[in-house]
Structure formats: structure tokens, C-alpha cells
Amino acid sequence: MRKLDLHGKKHEEVLVLVEDYVLENQRRLPIKIITGNSKKMKSYCYEILDKYNMKYFVPAHNLGEIIILQ
């Protein structure tokens, strides 16, 4: 599964990184975004995923990642 790791990324760059990653890989789903525990980082990701009506979930065993299904 392809993944985007946001550790060490600045909040300002996250919106662009996530949007580019999702659009470039929308035909290769499922994909993963590793957010870590930052609530702000997660909210930026959710904003982009919701913008494109992507289906996603946060696995119970790792709350620091988002799996995008569709």
C-alpha cells in the first residue's frame, strides 16, 4: 500500500502535500496517510479528503494514520 508520511512536515505544507498525494494516487487505492498524533495535522487531512468525497477510516490499532479507500 502506498503511503504518505507527514512526520516532520510543517502544517503549512500539509494541505498541498495531501491534495497532491490523493489526486496522484486516486487510481491506486487503498492508500495511507501517516499523520502522527497531531489533531491539527489530522484535521487538514480530513479537510482535503472531504473536499474530494473520499471514503476513509482511522484504524483502531493506529490512530496516527488514515486509510483512504475510495
VOLUM-381453 format. One record per residue: residue number from 1; residue in one letter; y, z, x of N, C-alpha, C, O, CB in turn. Coordinates in steps of 0.02 Angstrom, whole numbers, plus 50000, padded with zeros to 5 digits. Glycine has a CB too. Example, Ala and Ser with C-alpha at 12.3 -4.5 7.8 and 13.67 -1.06 7.14 Angstrom:
BEGIN
{1 'A' {49716 50390 50660} {49775 50390 50615} {49835 50390 50660} {49834 50423 50712} {49776 50452 50565}}
{2 'S' {49888 50354 50642} {49947 50357 50684} {50002 50394 50645} {50057 50402 50670} {49970 50286 50704}}
//
This chain:
BEGIN
{1 'M' {49941 50000 50043} {50000 50000 50000} {50062 50000 50045} {50066 50039 50093} {50000 50062 49951}}
{2 'R' {50109 49956 50030} {50172 49954 50068} {50213 50016 50052} {50209 50044 49997} {50212 49890 50051}}
{3 'K' {50252 50038 50102} {50292 50098 50090} {50359 50093 50125} {50366 50061 50178} {50255 50161 50113}}
{4 'L' {50408 50125 50095} {50475 50133 50124} {50485 50207 50136} {50483 50246 50089} {50531 50102 50077}}
{5 'D' {50496 50226 50198} {50506 50296 50216} {50581 50308 50224} {50613 50278 50267} {50467 50315 50281}}
{6 'L' {50609 50352 50184} {50681 50365 50185} {50699 50425 50229} {50758 50443 50232} {50705 50378 50114}}
{7 'H' {50651 50455 50263} {50667 50510 50308} {50715 50485 50361} {50705 50433 50392} {50602 50539 50341}}
{8 'G' {50768 50523 50372} {50817 50507 50423} {50870 50457 50400} {50916 50442 50438} {50782 50480 50482}}
{9 'K' {50864 50431 50339} {50913 50384 50313} {50971 50423 50281} {50960 50476 50252} {50881 50335 50261}}
{10 'K' {51030 50395 50286} {51089 50427 50256} {51091 50410 50181} {51070 50356 50160} {51154 50404 50291}}
{11 'H' {51116 50456 50143} {51120 50446 50070} {51158 50382 50053} {51141 50348 50004} {51153 50506 50037}}
{12 'E' {51209 50366 50092} {51250 50307 50077} {51209 50242 50082} {51224 50194 50047} {51309 50303 50125}}
{13 'E' {51158 50240 50124} {51119 50179 50133} {51061 50173 50085} {51031 50119 50079} {51094 50175 50204}}
{14 'V' {51044 50227 50051} {50983 50228 50011} {50985 50178 49953} {50935 50144 49940} {50972 50297 49984}}
{15 'L' {51040 50173 49917} {51043 50128 49860} {51028 50056 49881} {50990 50021 49847} {51112 50131 49826}}
{16 'V' {51056 50034 49936} {51045 49966 49959} {50973 49958 49985} {50940 49909 49969} {51095 49947 50014}}
{17 'L' {50950 50006 50024} {50881 50002 50051} {50829 49999 49996} {50784 49958 49999} {50868 50062 50097}}
{18 'V' {50835 50042 49947} {50786 50045 49893} {50789 49982 49851} {50737 49954 49833} {50797 50107 49850}}
{19 'E' {50849 49960 49834} {50855 49900 49793} {50825 49839 49829} {50787 49801 49799} {50929 49887 49776}}
{20 'D' {50841 49831 49893} {50813 49775 49932} {50737 49780 49936} {50702 49730 49927} {50842 49774 50003}}
{21 'Y' {50712 49840 49949} {50639 49851 49955} {50603 49834 49890} {50551 49800 49891} {50625 49923 49976}}
{22 'V' {50629 49858 49835} {50598 49846 49769} {50598 49771 49752} {50548 49744 49730} {50633 49886 49714}}
{23 'L' {50655 49739 49763} {50659 49668 49745} {50616 49624 49791} {50586 49576 49768} {50732 49645 49750}}
{24 'E' {50613 49641 49855} {50572 49603 49902} {50497 49611 49890} {50458 49567 49906} {50588 49623 49973}}
{25 'N' {50478 49668 49861} {50407 49683 49854} {50383 49686 49782} {50328 49710 49769} {50392 49748 49887}}
{26 'Q' {50422 49662 49735} {50404 49668 49665} {50341 49629 49647} {50310 49642 49595} {50460 49645 49621}}
{27 'R' {50321 49582 49688} {50259 49544 49675} {50199 49573 49713} {50144 49546 49710} {50269 49471 49695}}
{28 'R' {50211 49628 49749} {50158 49660 49789} {50144 49731 49767} {50125 49773 49808} {50178 49659 49864}}
{29 'L' {50153 49745 49704} {50144 49813 49678} {50071 49832 49676} {50028 49788 49668} {50174 49819 49608}}
{30 'P' {50054 49895 49683} {50099 49953 49688} {50128 49959 49759} {50100 49936 49808} {50061 50016 49670}}
{31 'I' {50187 49992 49761} {50220 50008 49823} {50241 50081 49820} {50240 50112 49767} {50281 49961 49835}}
{32 'K' {50261 50108 49878} {50277 50179 49882} {50345 50189 49916} {50362 50152 49963} {50221 50217 49921}}
{33 'I' {50382 50238 49891} {50443 50259 49924} {50434 50333 49942} {50420 50374 49899} {50506 50248 49878}}
{34 'I' {50444 50348 50005} {50439 50417 50028} {50510 50445 50031} {50551 50423 50071} {50404 50423 50098}}
{35 'T' {50523 50494 49988} {50591 50521 49981} {50599 50588 50016} {50655 50608 50032} {50608 50529 49908}}
{36 'G' {50545 50623 50028} {50551 50692 50051} {50570 50735 49991} {50562 50715 49933} {50602 50699 50108}}
{37 'N' {50597 50794 50004} {50612 50841 49950} {50684 50839 49925} {50702 50879 49883} {50596 50910 49973}}
{38 'S' {50725 50794 49951} {50795 50790 49932} {50802 50767 49860} {50782 50711 49842} {50833 50743 49979}}
{39 'K' {50832 50809 49818} {50844 50791 49748} {50892 50732 49744} {50884 50688 49701} {50872 50850 49709}}
{40 'K' {50941 50730 49787} {50990 50676 49786} {50957 50610 49805} {50970 50558 49774} {51049 50691 49835}}
{41 'M' {50913 50611 49855} {50877 50550 49876} {50834 50525 49819} {50831 50465 49805} {50833 50565 49939}}
{42 'K' {50800 50570 49785} {50758 50551 49728} {50800 50521 49672} {50780 50472 49641} {50718 50611 49703}}
{43 'S' {50857 50552 49658} {50899 50527 49603} {50926 50457 49618} {50931 50416 49572} {50957 50575 49590}}
{44 'Y' {50942 50442 49680} {50962 50374 49699} {50905 50325 49686} {50917 50270 49660} {50984 50372 49773}}
{45 'C' {50845 50344 49704} {50787 50301 49694} {50775 50289 49619} {50764 50232 49598} {50724 50332 49726}}
{46 'Y' {50777 50342 49580} {50767 50335 49508} {50820 50289 49477} {50805 50250 49432} {50768 50404 49474}}
{47 'E' {50881 50295 49501} {50936 50253 49476} {50919 50179 49484} {50928 50139 49438} {51002 50270 49512}}
{48 'I' {50896 50160 49543} {50879 50090 49556} {50817 50070 49516} {50816 50016 49486} {50866 50078 49632}}
{49 'L' {50766 50111 49516} {50704 50095 49480} {50718 50086 49405} {50690 50042 49373} {50651 50148 49491}}
{50 'D' {50759 50129 49378} {50777 50123 49307} {50819 50061 49293} {50813 50029 49241} {50814 50186 49283}}
{51 'K' {50862 50044 49340} {50904 49984 49333} {50862 49922 49323} {50880 49877 49286} {50949 49976 49395}}
{52 'Y' {50804 49919 49357} {50760 49861 49353} {50700 49873 49307} {50652 49834 49307} {50735 49842 49423}}
{53 'N' {50703 49926 49268} {50649 49943 49221} {50581 49946 49253} {50531 49924 49225} {50647 49892 49164}}
{54 'M' {50578 49974 49313} {50515 49981 49349} {50476 50040 49321} {50505 50091 49301} {50528 49990 49426}}
{55 'K' {50411 50034 49319} {50367 50089 49299} {50346 50125 49363} {50324 50094 49411} {50304 50063 49259}}
{56 'Y' {50353 50191 49363} {50339 50229 49424} {50316 50299 49405} {50324 50321 49348} {50401 50233 49470}}
{57 'F' {50288 50334 49454} {50270 50404 49444} {50273 50441 49510} {50272 50411 49564} {50198 50410 49413}}
{58 'V' {50278 50506 49505} {50277 50551 49563} {50210 50587 49562} {50197 50625 49515} {50338 50601 49563}}
{59 'P' {50167 50575 49612} {50102 50607 49611} {50107 50683 49619} {50148 50708 49657} {50058 50578 49667}}
{60 'A' {50066 50719 49582} {50067 50792 49583} {50050 50820 49652} {50073 50875 49669} {50018 50819 49531}}
{61 'H' {50011 50784 49690} {49990 50810 49756} {50044 50800 49810} {50039 50828 49864} {49926 50776 49778}}
{62 'N' {50096 50759 49795} {50150 50748 49843} {50215 50731 49805} {50227 50673 49787} {50132 50691 49894}}
{63 'L' {50255 50781 49794} {50316 50772 49755} {50371 50737 49796} {50425 50723 49769} {50342 50840 49731}}
{64 'G' {50358 50722 49858} {50406 50687 49901} {50395 50613 49905} {50420 50581 49952} {50403 50716 49969}}
{65 'E' {50360 50584 49857} {50350 50512 49857} {50351 50485 49785} {50339 50522 49737} {50283 50493 49891}}
{66 'I' {50367 50422 49780} {50368 50388 49715} {50323 50327 49721} {50331 50288 49768} {50441 50368 49693}}
{67 'I' {50278 50318 49674} {50235 50259 49672} {50262 50213 49618} {50269 50233 49560} {50161 50279 49658}}
{68 'I' {50278 50152 49637} {50303 50102 49589} {50246 50057 49569} {50214 50026 49610} {50361 50060 49620}}
{69 'L' {50233 50054 49504} {50176 50019 49477} {50193 49949 49451} {50153 49903 49458} {50145 50058 49423}}
{70 'Q' {50251 49942 49422} {50267 49879 49386} {50342 49875 49375} {50365 49826 49346} {50229 49875 49319}}
//
